[in-house]
Amino acid sequence: MNVRELALDTLLAIEQKGAYSHLELNDAIRQGHLDSRDAALLTEIVYGTVQRRDTLDYYLAPFLRKARRIEPWVRVLLRLTLYQMVYLDRVPDRAAVFEAVEIAKRRGHRGIASLVNGVLRTIGREGLPSIEAVGDVGKRLALATSHPEWLVRRWIKQYGYEDAARMCEMNLRPPQSTARVNRLRATVEEALKRLRGEGVEASRGRIAPEAIRAEKGNLAHTEAFHAGWLTIQDESSMLVARALDPAPGERVLDCCAAPGGKTTHIAERMDGRGEVVAVDIHEHKIKLIEQQAQRLGFGNIKTLALDSRRLGEQFAPESFDRILVDAPCTGFGVIRRKPEIKYTKGKEDVAALVEVQQAILRAAAPLLKKGGTLVYSTCTVEREENEEAVARFLADHPDFSLDDRLAERLPEPVRPHVKGGMLQLLPHHFDSDGFFIARLRKKV
C-alpha cells in the first residue's frame, strides 16, 4: 500500500471511528514499514488534511454541486489530494491527481475514478474560489483557518480579533518538539551534547530553563530519552511544577495525572524525596505513569486508579501539603497536536467539562492542609474553563484565595502574561501549547 492510500485509511479512521490523529498515524507508519521520507510525507498529508478540512471542503464545494451523493472515502480522497495540490509545493499536481485516480479505480469503479479525475483537473484549470469574497469577518477567518465558526466567534469575543486570528493561524503549523531534561540525571548542556552525538539538532527552550527544542530528529527515539535524561513535554506544561513549587519531603497529590509528565517533574523538583501520589481514572494510564517513573528513576511516586471526583473516599482531610488539579478540558490549546479536537468538541462539551472540573476541585480542596498550595491547570484557552472556573471555585470556597506570588515562581519570559495568581499562554506567545495555570492558597 502506498503513502497516499495509507493516508486515506488513516484519515477515514480519524473521521469515522473517532481515532486520535497522532495514535492512528503512528500505527500507520509502523504497520506500513515506512522509511523516514515516506513517514514524513504521510504525516504531512494526514495532519495537513485534518487541519485544513473545512477550507478544503469550501474549495471543493463548487465543483461537486452537480455530483450525486459522494461516498465518504471519495470525499476524503479529494480532500487529501487537493491538500497536496494547494499546500505541498514538492508534490507535482499531476502526480497527486494520478495517484488519486489510481486509488479511485482500485477502491471504486470507473465512474468514481472519472469523477475524481474530472473534479481535480477542473480545479487545476479554473482555480479555487476566493475566501476573501466572504464578507463576514468571523466566517471568513473560520474558513481561511479551518476552525468551527462558533469557536472563532467565541475567541474573537474573549481575546479580540487579532489574538483570535493569530491563534487560529498558529494552529495550522506543525507543533514544536520539546523535552524536559531530568536535572537529577544530567544538565541541559550535557543533554544537548549527547543529542548532538546521536545526530539530533536541538537547542535550549524559549521559556523553561530545563527545556530543549528539537530542530531535527525524534527525541523519543534517542538513547538520551531511554536512559531517563529526557521527558517529552511541551514547555508550557513544564511551568506547572514550578507554579506548584513542591519542597523535598512534602506529600503532594497530582489529580488526573496521566501520562505522568507533570508527576515526574514534581518528583524531580522534590529531589526524589517525600511522596507524590498520582491519581488517574484509567488503570491503563496508571501504567504509563509507572513506566515514566521507572525510566526516569523516581521511587517517590505512588499511583492509584481512582476517579478524582471521589478523592475524599480514599484520603483524609488536610493530608497533603500541595495539590495539583490538571483538569480534564476541551484541549483547545493543543489543536496543533490533535487537530481533530476542533471538529469533535462543541459548546456543550465546554459546559459539561466545567462541571467535571468543579467537581474535582471540590473533592480536592478539603484534602489540602491549611496554608497549603493548590494549582489548577488546563491545556485550553477557554475562559469558561479557566479564569471563570477559578472565580466560581473561589466564590464557593472562601477559605481559598489567589496567590499573587505566582509570577516570581515562573521564568522571566512568561511573567508579563501573569495576572494576579493566574497565567494564560496562547499558542502564538512562545510557539507553545495554549495553557492556563492558577495558583491558589488555602488560608491558615
N, C-alpha and C positions, 0 to 999 in steps of 0.2 A: 504494500500500500504506500502511495507517495505522500509527500508532505501535505499537499492541499486536500487530499482525501482524508488524511488524519485530522486535519484542521476542521473539515466538515463534520466528522464524527464527534470531535471534541466540542464543537460549538453546539451541536444538537443535544449532547448530554447536558451541557450547561443550561440550555434554554428549556428543554423538555423535562429533564429529571431534577432540575434544581441543583445540579452538581456545582461545587465550588471551582472556579476557573483555575486556580493555582494547583489544586489537587488533581483535577482532571487532566491538566496539561502535563504534570509530572508523570502521571500514569501513561499518557500517550507517548511521551518521549522514551520512557523505559520499555514499554511494550513494542514500540516501533524500532528499537535499537538504533536510534538516530545518532549520527555524528554531531559534533558541535555546530557545524554550519547549518545542517538541516534543523537541528533543535532550535537554533536562533530564529530561523525563518518561521518555523511553526509557532514559536512563542509570539513573534511579531504579528503574525496573521491572526492568531486567536485573540490575544489581548486587544489588538487594534480594532478588530471587528466588533468585539463586545463593547469596547469603549465608545465607538462611534456608531453604534447600532441605529439610533434614531436619525442621525444625519444621513446615513446610507439609505435608510428607508425613505426619507424625504427625497433624496436624489432619484431613487428607483421609481417612486410613485407615478410620475407622468408617463413612464414607459411601460407600465403594467396595467394601465386602465382598460385596455381592450382585451387583456388576457382573462381567461376563465379562472376559476379558483385555483390558486397555486399551492402545491403541497409544501409543507413547512421546510423540507430539506432543500427544495428548489430555491426558496426564498433565501435560505441561509447560504446556499452556494452562490447566488447572485451577490449577496452582501460581501462575502469574503473575497470574491473576485473583484468587485468594484472597489473594495478597500485597497487591494493591490494596485489597481489602475490609478486611483486618486492619490494615495499616500505613500506608495513604495516606488521610489524612482529607480531602484536597482532591478525591478521586475518589469520587463517589457510588456506592454499591453497585449500584444499578440500572443505571447507565451501564456499569460494569465487566462486569456479568453480560450485558447486552445485547450488548456488543462481543464477548464470548466466544462467545455463541450464534451470532452472525453469522459469526464466523470458522469455527466448527464446521460451519455449513451450507456455507460455501464450500469447505472443505477435506475434509469428510467426507460424511455423509448425514444424513437426518432422525433416525435412531436416535442418532447421536453427538450431534447438537445437543440432542436430548431428554435424553440422559444429562447433558451439561454443564449444561443449564438446571436439571434436577432436583437434581443434587448441590449446586450453588451456592445455589439457593433454599432447599433444606433446611437448609444451614448457616446461612443468614440467619435462618431461623425458630428453629432449635434451639440455635444457638450452637456453640462449639468445645469439644472435650474438654479437660480440665484437665491441664496438665503437672505442676502441684503435687501431683497424686494419685500421681505416680511416687515410690515410696519410696526407692530408692537414690539417694544424693546425686550420685554421679558420672554416672549415667544421666540424672538429672533436669537437671543442668547441661548435658549434651551435647544433650539435646532442646531445652531452652529457648534455647540459643545456636547450635544447628545446627552442632555440631562432632562429629567421629567420637568415639565413646565411648573408644576406645583412646588417642586423643590427649589427651582431657580427663583421663583417669585418670593418664596419664604426667605431665601438667603438675601435677596435684594432688600427685603423689609428689615432683616436683622442686622445686615452689615453694610448696606448701601450698594449701589450698582458696581462701583469699581472693585471692591473686595470680592463681591459675588462673582464677577466676571473673571478675575484673576484666579479664584478658587476653581471655577469650572475649567478654565484653560489648563491649570496645573494638573487637574485630574486626568487629562489626556496624555500626560507624559509618563514614561516608564518610571517606576519608583526607584529611589536611591537605595543601593545595597549597603547596609551598615552593620556593624557589630560592636559589642561592648567587650573591652579587654578585662579579663579576670585579673585584677591587680594582686591577688594572692598567689598568682602563678607567673605573671610577667608584667613589665611596664609596657606602655603604648609603643615606645621606641623599639623595645625588644620584639614585640609582636609584629610591627611593621617590617623590621629587618628579616624576621623569619618568613613572613609572607612574600617578601621580595625574592627570597631564596627559593620559594615554591612557584615563582612566576606570576604572582598576584600583584597588580599595581594598586596600591592603597595609600591613603593619606589620613591625617588627623581629621576628626569631625569638626563641624561648624559650631556645635552647641556644647555638648558634654565633653569634659576633659578625657573621659575614658573611652570615647567613641573613635572608631575608624570608618572610613568610607572607601569602598572598593570601586575603582575605576575600570578594572579589567580582571576577570576571574571570578570564580564562585567560592565565596568564603566558607560555605558549609562543606565543601569538598576538600578542604585543606587539612594537613596534619596538625596545624595550629589549632584548628577547631576540635579535632578528635582528641587532642591532648588536653583539652579543657582550658585553653588560653582564651577562647572566644565564645560569645553567645550572640546569635543572630538577633538583633533587636534594633528598632528604629530609635533615632536619637531622642525624639520627643518622649518616648516611653522610658528612656533612661533617667528622665527628670523626676519620676515618681518616687524612687527610693531616696533621692536627695531631698525631696519635699518631706518625706516621712521622717528622715534623719534618725534612724534607729541607732542605739548605742549597744556596744558589746555587753552581753549578759542579760539583756532585756527579753521579754516574751512578746512576740509580735504575731498578730493574726492577719493573714492575707486571704481575703474572701475572693471567690471567683478567680482562683489563682492560675489555672492552666493557660498556656503550656509551661509556665514557670519562669519566664524571663525576669519579671519583677521580683518573684520569690527569691531567686538565686542572687539577684542584685542586693536585696535586703540582707540576705545571709552574708554576702561578701562584705557589705559595709559594717556588719557586726563582727568582722574578723573571724567568722565561723564560730562565735561564742554566743551563748544564750539559746533561744529557741524560736524558730519561725514555724508557725502552724499554717499550712497551706490547705485551703478547703476548695473543693470544686464539686459540682453536682454530678459530673460524669466519671464513672470508675475508670474508663479507658484513658481519660485525660489526666487522671491522677498518676497513671503510669508514666506519662510524658514528663511530669514534674519530677518524679523519682529518677528517671533516666538523666534529666538535666543535672540534678543534684549530684548524682554519681559521677557523671562525666567531668563536672567542674570541681569535685572534691569537697562538697559541703555535707558534713554529718549532722548539722544542727537544724535540718528541715524535717518536720513531721507532717505527713499528709493524711487527709481524711476526705472520703467521699460523702458529701452532705449538701443538701440544698441550703444555701446561706440565709434563706428566709427562716430557717429553723435552728439558727445558731444557739439560741437560748436553751434548746433541749440537750445540748452537748457540753456547753461551757458555763462556768459560774459567773455571776455578775462581777465586774471590776477585776477580771483575771488577766487582762492584757495591758501592757504599757503603751502599745501603739497598734493601730488597726488600719489596714488598707482595704478600701472598698473600690476595687477596679471593676466598675459595674457593667453588666450587660447593656449594650446600647445599639443604636442604629448603625454605627460604624461608618458614618458619612465622612469621617476624617481619613479613612483608609480606602477610598474608592479607587485610587491608583493601583492598589494591590489586589482588590476584589471588585472589579468594575461592575459586576452583575448586581451589586448591592443597590445601586441607584435605580434599577428597574424592579427589584423584588421587594423593596421596602416602601411602605406608603404612610400617609398621615396617621392611619390607625395604629401602625407599628410604633410610632413615636409615643402616642398616648399610652399604649399598653406597656411599653418598656419603662416609662416614667413611673408607673405603679410598681413594677418589679424593683426598680432602683430604690424607691422609697421604702418598700418592704424590707429590703436588705439593710438599708441604713437604720431602720427602726430596730431590727434584730441585733445589729452590731453595737449600737450606742450603749446599751446597758453593760456590755462586756468590757468597756474601756474604764481604766482607773481614773479617778479624779485627777485633773492636771495632765492627763494623757493626750496624745495627738491622734486624730483621725484624718486620713487623707482620702478624699473622694476623687476618682479619676474616670475619664471615659475617652474613647478614641472617636468622638463625634464632634461636630461643630454646632449642634442643635442647642440653642439656648434653653429650650424647654427641658432638655436632659441635663443641662449644665448649670448655669447661673440660677435659673428659675428653680431647678431641683434643690440646689443648696439653700436658697431662700425659703422654700417650703419646709425643708427639714429643720432649719433654724427656728422657724415660726412655731413648729411643733415641739422643739426641744430647747427651751430657754437655758438649759444648763450647758449648752454649747455656744461657741462664738467663732467667727472667722479669725484666724491667726495672721496678723499683718506682718509677721516675720518671715513669711514665705519667700519673699524676694531675696533675702540675704542667704537663703539656703540653696538658691539656684545659681547657675553660671551667669556671668555678666551679660552675655548676649541677649538672654531672654528676659532680663529684669524689666526692660521698658514695657513689656507686654503683661506684667503683673498689675492687677488692680485689687488693692486690699489683700485678701488672702486667696485670690484666685488668679489662675493663668489660663488664657485661651490662645493657643497657637493655631494659626491657619496654615494650610499646606504651602502657600507661597511665601510665608515669612522666612523660612530657613530650608526650603526644599525637603521638608519632613512630612510625617503624617500630621493631620489635624488632631490636636489633643487638648484636653481640659484637665486641670488639676486644681483642687481646692484643699487648703489645709485648715482644719478645724481643731479647736482646743476645748477639752471638757473642763468646766470651771471647778475650782477646788472647793 
